[in-house]
Amino acid sequence: MAICLGSFMLLLDVTIVTVALPDMAADLQASFSALQWVLDVYALVLAALLLGAGSLADIVGRRRAYVAGLALFSLGSLACGLAPSASVLITARGLQGVGGALMFATTTAMLNATYHGRDRGVAFGVWGAVNGAGSALGPLVGGLLTEHAGWRWIFLVNLPVSVVTIVLTLAVCAETRRPGVTVDVPGTLAFTVFAGGLTYALIRAGSHGWAAAAPFLVLAAAALAVFLWIERRAAHPLLDLALFRSASFTATITAGLLLMAAAFAMLAYTSVWMQGVLGLTPIAAGVALLPMAVCSFAVSAVAGRALQGVSPRWTVGTGLLLVGVGSGLQALVREDSSQWVLLPGLAVVGIGVGLAIPTLTAAAMSAAPPQLGGMVAGTLNTARQLGFALGVAVLGLVFQRSAGDVESLAAGHGAVAGAVAEGLRHGYLVAGAAGLLGGLLVLALVRPTVRPQRAPVGVG
């Protein structure tokens, strides 16, 4: 229960802000790029620190790191809820991400240490379902809180849940460590600069043009080169680059990145369109996005049992192709469309997500040595969070260039419906292409056989 509560909170906060963005913009006079950072900085910090946080937790103790993560997450949530400006809100979201990285990096190891035998499989199944619920229900929960209590409560509601989770963790979870582990601090710093520089460059290109973004692209490229140099020479690397000699592993990690970008990154801009152009309330916008969550849950529940023994090559590959097709269907939006034009596409994307996410980890694990299981799971989760962050930036750039004046739309002042629909259409076409590319890579490169795993690792 303690681990599931924490996981639910940290994944809920990836998408809970989606339908609250117009209210935030109006209250804080936030620009469109600031709204992108409110979404992006949380996932970006999660991605940048996840692998390093796992090593740190092995040294200081998983329970201690988890509790520290909860404390930082709740402190960040309080700062978000009280934020007087967009810059403070963005900073506080980053603090949430630091806490979330410590929490996310320890959950798998804590479950492994707490449960054994058949109970372990049940525990991971429940944890995986809770993770899916957190991501998928974010827009609806955010809509309910924003409309009835105000947008600040999407963060403040974390405080009592965090207190309960800390008490439960200290009461029922044993402390565990893994001796002989070191933290690859230089590698973590280099990867953070790479991920942050690239995301910042993409967001800056949307608001100031590519010339203004060029120095940050150069910085990102240099940081990536430094990261690769460090990892090749480190005695205890953050990421064993030899893993990428496997085409199956490379395709699976790429698929995790593309899946999050294709399936989830456009939801924020869709919500802004629903509220800024169609005039929907936050709750109505959350309900309109619900078909994806419902289909994802239904398919995950059925696929978990019905498709046991089927190679992840087919479930992940087919799932990503469906995400691509569903995103393409949402590109049918036009100037006079209502929110219901998106329903078929959202449903198809949900089916694809339900097929792909539960077996992504198995696909990555099957392509790597069993003793590197923790690193593999961390790398996949890093790729997924980075995919969401980069997806928001890239698709925001596409949306902004196509829609024109997005600042008035973001602030809730309305906008030309045709221009915004054009932005959505181009964004969904790019998202669809990303999903199709990921599916084709998996089908072409992932081996059809799966090495049996000694223990499940959840869907993250």
N, C-alpha and C positions, 0 to 999 in steps of 0.2 A: 504493500500500500504506500509506504513512504517513497519508494523509488518511482512508482507509477504517478503519484501526485506531482513529484518534481518534474518528471518527463512531460506530463501533460501541460504543465505551466510553461515550460521553456519552449515547447513546440507550438503551443497555442499562440505565444507571443510573436512567432514568425509572421502569422497571417491575421492576427486579431486587429491590427491597425488598419487593415485594408479599407473597411467601410467608414472608418473614422477620419480619414484624411481630409475631406472637405471641411469638416467641423474644426479640425486642428488648424488648417490653413486660415480659415476665417478668424479664429480666435487669436492666433499668434502672428497673423499677417505673413505667413510663410510662403516662400516662392516654390515653384514647381520642383526645382532641384533640391530644395530643402526637404520637401515631401519624399523625394526619392531616397534621401539619406536617412530619413526616419525609418523607412522600410529596410534599407540596405545595410546600415551600419551594424545592426544586430546580427544578421546572418553572416556578414563579413567578418566580424570579430569571432563569432562561433567557428567559422571555417579556418581562420588564421591561427587560432589558439588550440584547436581541438587535439591535435596530435601531441603537442607539447604539454598540454594539461593532463593527458593520460599518463605521460612519464612522471610528471610532478606528483600525481596522485599515487602512483606506485611507490614513490619515495616516502612521502609524508603520511600515507595512509588514505585508502579510498574513502572511508567514512568521514574522516576529517576534511578531505578535499570537497566532498559532496556537501557537507554542512557549510563550509566556507563559501562554496558556490551559491548555496541557497541564501546565505546572508548578503553576499554581494548582489545577487539577483533582486532580493527584496529592497535593498538600499537603492539600486538603480530604478526599480519600479516606483518607489516613493519619490525620487527625484523627477521621474517622468510625469507623475501625477501632479506635482507642484510646479512644473517647469513654467517660467514666465516668458520664455522666448523659444524660438525654433532651435537656436544653437544649444541652449541648455538641454532641450529635449533630445537632440541628436547625441550629445555627450552622454546623457543618462542612458540612452538606448545602448551605447557602446559599453557602459558599465554592466548593463543587463547581459550583454553578450559575453563579457568576461566570466560572470557568474554562471551563465548557461554553459560555457565551454567546460568549466570544472564539473558541473553536474552531468552533462552529457557524456564526458569522457570516463566517468566512473560507474555508470549504471550497469553496463554489461558485466564488468568484473564483480560488482557487488551482488548481482543476481547469481552469478556462477558460484560465489562463495557461500551464499545463503541457502540455495536450494540444490538438491541432488536427485539423481534418478528421474523418475517420471514427474516429480514435482517441478524439476527444473524446466522441463518442456512446457508444462502448464504455465509456469511463471513467465517464461519468455513469450508464450502466446498471448497472455493477458497484457504484458508490457507492450508488445507489438501493436495490439488493438488500441491501447491507450494512446500510443504515439500517433497512429493514424487518426484517431479522434481529435487529438490536439491540433494537428495541422488542418484537418478538413473543417472543423467546427469554428475555426477562428473568425471568419466573416460573420457568421450568425451571432455568435456570442458578442462580438464587437458591435454589431448593429443593435442588439438588445441593450447593452450597457450605454452606448452612445446616445440612443434616443431617449431612454428613461432616466439616466443618471448623469449623462455628460461624458465626453470622450476621456476625461481624466480618470474615470473609474475603470477603464479597460486596463489600467496599470495598478491603481490602488487596490483592486480586488485581489491582487497577488499577495498582499501583505498578510492577511489572516491565513491564507493557504500555506504560505511559506513558514509561518510560525508553527502550524500544525505539523507540517512536514519535517521541520527540524526536530521537534519533540519526538515524533515517531521514529525518526532515523536514529537518534541517540538512544532510544529505548529498545529497539528491536534489531538493529544492524550491528554486526560484529566488525571490528577493525581488521583490515587486511593490508598487507604490503607485499611488494616483490623486491627482494634484495638484489643489489648489483645493477640497478637501473640508474642511468644518468639522463639529465635533461639537455637536449640539443638546443641550447639558447641561441647560438648564432643562426642555426637553421630556422628556428621559429621566427626570429627577427627578420631574416631575409624574406621568408615567405609572407610575413605580414606586410612588409613594404611592397612586395610584388602585388599581392591581392588588393591592398588599399590603393596603390598607385594606379593600377589598371582600372579599378572601379571609378576612382576619382576622375581619371582622364575621360572615361566614357560619359560620365554625367556632365563634366565640364564642356565636352564637345557639343552636347545638346544645347547648352545655354550660351556658350561663348565661341563656339566654332573649333575646328580641328587645330588651328594654329595655336590657340591657347591651351589645348590639350596635349600638344606634342611633347613638351618637357616631361610631363608625367608618364607618357607612354615610354619615353626613353628611360626614365627612372624605373618603371616596372620591368622593362626588358633587362636592365642592368641587375636589378634585384633578383630576377629569375635566374640569370647566369650565375650570380653569387650563390644562390641557394643550391643549384645543381652542383657547383664546385664544392661547396661545404659537404653536401650529402655523399659525394663520391669519396671523400677523405675522412669522414667522421667515423670514430670507432663504434659509436652507438648512434647511428643516423636516425633522424626523425622519420625518414622515408627511405626504404631500401630501393634504390633506383633499378636494381636488377629485376624487380617484380615486373617492370614494364617491358622486359624482353618477351614476356608472354603476350601474344596478341589477344588472347581471351581476357586477361586481366586489364589490359589497356582499353579494350572495347567496353568492358563493364564499367570501369571508372568513368570513361567518357559518357557512357549511357546515363550514369547517375547524375552527372552534371547537366546533360542536355534534358533529362526528364524534368528536373525541377524548373529549368528555364522555360521549357515548352508548356508545362502543365499549369504552373502557378504564377509566373512573373507578370502575366497580363491582367491578373485579377484586380490589381490596384487601379489600373487605368480604366478597366471596365466599370469598377465601382464609382470612380470619379465621373464617368460618362452617365451612369445611371442616376446619380444624384445631381450633377451639375447641368445635364441636358434634359433628362427625362423627369427630373423633379421627384424622384423616389425618396422616401425616408430611409435612414440607415437600416432599419429592420427590413423594409421591403427589398433593399439592395442585398442584404444578407440572405434573405429567403430566395431571391432570384438566382443566387450563386449556389444554392443548396443542392441542386441535382447532381453536381459533380461529387459532392461528399456522399450522398446517398448511394449512388452507383458504385463508388469506390468501396464503401463498406460492404455492400451486398456481394460484390464480386470477390473481395478479399476473403469474406467468410466462406464462400462456396469454393473458391480456388484453393484455399489452404488444404482442404481435404480431397477434393475431386482431382486435383492436378499433382498430388504427391507422386514422385517418381518421374514426372515429366521434366525434361532438361530445362533449366532456366534460359537456355538459348531461345526456346520457343515462347516461354511465358514473358520474359523481359522483352525480347524482340517484337513479339506481337503487340504487347502492351504499348511500347513506344510508337509503333506504327499507328495504333489506334489514337494515341495522344496527338500525333501529327495530323491524322484525319479529322479528329474532333476540333483541333485548333483551326484547321482549314474551313470547317463548317461554320465556325464563329466569324470567319471573315466575310460571311454573307450579310453582315450588318450594313444598313443603309441609313440615309438621312432621316427617313420617316419610320424606321424600325422601332419596335418596342423591345423591352428586355427579353420577351419570350422568344425572339429570333435566335437567341443564344442557347436555348434549352437543349436542342438536339446535340449541338457541339459539346456543351458542358457534360451531358450524359455520356457521350462517347469518350471524352477525355477521362471521366471518372472510371469507366470500365477499363481503360488502358492503365490508369494509375493502380487500380485494384489488382490487375494482372502482374504488373511490373515490380512494384515496390516490395511485396512480400518475398520475392525470390531474388532480388538484386544482391543481397548479401551472400546467398548460396552460390550465385554465379561468380562473385569475386573470390570467395573462399575456395572454390573448386579449381581456380587457376593459380593458387599460391600454396607454398608449403604450410602444413598445419601449424608449425611453431610460430608462424608470423600472423596468426589469426587476429590478434589484437591490433597490429599495425594495419592489416587489410581492412578491418571494420572501421578503424579510425580514418583511413584514407578515403574510403567510400563515403562516410558521413561528411568529411571535409569537402569532397567533390560535390556532394548534394547541396550543402549550404553555400558553397562558392557559386554553384550553378544558379541558385536563386538570386544571389546578390548581383552577379554579372547579367543575369537575365533581366532583372529590373532595370539595370543601367542601359543595356543594349536596346531592349524593347521600348524603354522610355525615350531613348534617342530617336528611334524610328517613329514612335508616336508623336513626339514633339515636332519633328521635321515635317510630318504629314499634316498634323492638326493645326499648326500655326500658333495662334495666341492661346497658349495653355495656362498662362498665369491667371487670367480672369476665371477660367474654368476651375482651376484648382482652388481658388478663393471662394467658389460658390456663386460667382456673379453671372453665370451662364456663358454660353459661347455659341458659335455658329454650329448647328447640329451637323451639317454636311461635312464641315472640316474635321470635327471630332470623330465622326463615323469613318472618315477617310483614314485618320490616324489609327483607329482601332483595326480597321481592315488590314492595313499594312503590317501592323504589329502582330496580328494573328497569323498572317501569311508567313512571317519570319519564324514565329513560334512553331507553326506547322512544319516548316522546313527542318527546324531543329529536331522535332520529334521523329520525322521520317528518317533523317540522317542517323540518329541514334539507333533506331530500329534496324536499319540496314547494316550498320556496323556490327551490331550484336549477332544478327542472323548470319553474317558473312564470316565473323572472326571467332565467336565464342564456340568452344568445343561442345558437342552434343552430350557428352557424358559428364557426370558430376561425381567428384570424390566424396564419399560419405564423411560427414562431419561428426566429431566426437560430442559436440554440444551445440545447440542452436544459439544464434546470436541476435535474434530479433530482427525487426525491420528498420529500426533506427529512424 
